[in-house]
């Protein structure tokens, strides 16, 4: 992938992320932290240089801690509204 393609992809992801707000921010932050933890460990376990591996894991751990702390400091999301009950009338018969 070229740099331009990666830049365009990053812009599209950023735009989409800004438009999506159904996931409460504390949940999004915690899930992001978990994803970073998993992916960074998978990647760092493949690095043969032990010092470089430890540096990457320490950086990932710091980022994960920051995300989790922000999530803990936010107020809890408002309770979800219960869905409206289903319509008791049966659906109309299909046209034949």
C-alpha positions in Angstrom: 0.0 0.0 0.0 1.4 3.4 -0.9 1.7 6.3 1.5 -1.2 8.1 -0.3 -3.4 5.0 0.0 -2.6 4.7 3.7 -3.3 8.5 4.2 -6.6 8.1 2.4 -7.5 5.1 4.5 -6.6 6.9 7.7 -8.7 9.9 6.7 -11.7 7.6 5.9 -11.3 5.8 9.2 -11.1 9.1 11.1 -14.2 10.4 9.3 -16.1 7.2 10.1 -15.0 7.2 13.7 -16.2 10.8 14.1 -19.6 9.9 12.7 -20.2 6.9 14.9 -21.3 7.6 18.4 -23.5 4.7 19.3 -20.8 3.1 21.5 -20.4 4.9 24.8 -17.0 6.5 25.1 -15.9 4.6 28.2 -16.7 1.3 26.5 -15.0 2.4 23.3 -11.8 3.4 25.3 -11.8 0.1 27.2 -12.3 -2.0 24.1 -9.6 0.0 22.3 -7.2 -0.6 25.2 -7.9 -4.3 25.0 -7.3 -4.4 21.2 -4.0 -2.6 21.6 -3.0 -5.0 24.4 -3.8 -8.1 22.2 -2.3 -6.8 19.0 0.9 -5.4 20.6 1.6 -8.7 22.4 1.0 -10.7 19.2 3.4 -8.4 17.3 6.0 -8.0 20.0 6.2 -11.8 20.5 7.5 -12.0 16.9 10.4 -9.5 17.5 13.7 -11.3 18.1 15.4 -8.4 19.8 14.4 -8.7 23.5 15.2 -5.0 24.4 13.1 -3.8 21.4 10.3 -6.1 22.4 10.3 -4.8 26.0 10.3 -1.2 24.7 7.3 -1.8 22.5 5.4 -3.6 25.3 6.2 -0.8 27.8 5.0 1.8 25.3 1.8 -0.2 24.6 1.3 -0.7 28.4 1.6 3.1 28.9 -1.0 3.8 26.2 -3.3 1.1 27.5 -3.1 2.6 31.0 -3.9 6.1 29.7 -6.9 4.8 27.8 -8.2 2.9 30.8 -7.7 5.9 33.2 -9.6 8.2 30.9 -12.5 5.6 30.7 -12.6 5.3 34.5 -12.7 9.1 34.9 -15.6 9.7 32.6 -19.2 9.7 34.0 -21.1 6.5 33.3 -23.3 6.6 30.2 -27.0 7.2 30.6 -29.1 4.0 30.9 -30.3 2.6 27.6 -34.0 3.2 26.9 -35.9 0.0 26.7 -37.2 -0.8 23.3 -40.9 -0.2 22.5 -43.0 -3.4 22.7 -43.7 -5.1 19.4 -46.9 -4.3 17.5 -49.5 -6.8 18.6 -51.4 -6.8 15.3 -50.3 -9.5 12.9 -48.6 -8.4 9.7 -50.8 -8.1 6.6 -51.0 -11.2 4.4 -48.6 -11.2 1.4 -50.0 -10.1 -2.0 -50.5 -13.0 -4.3 
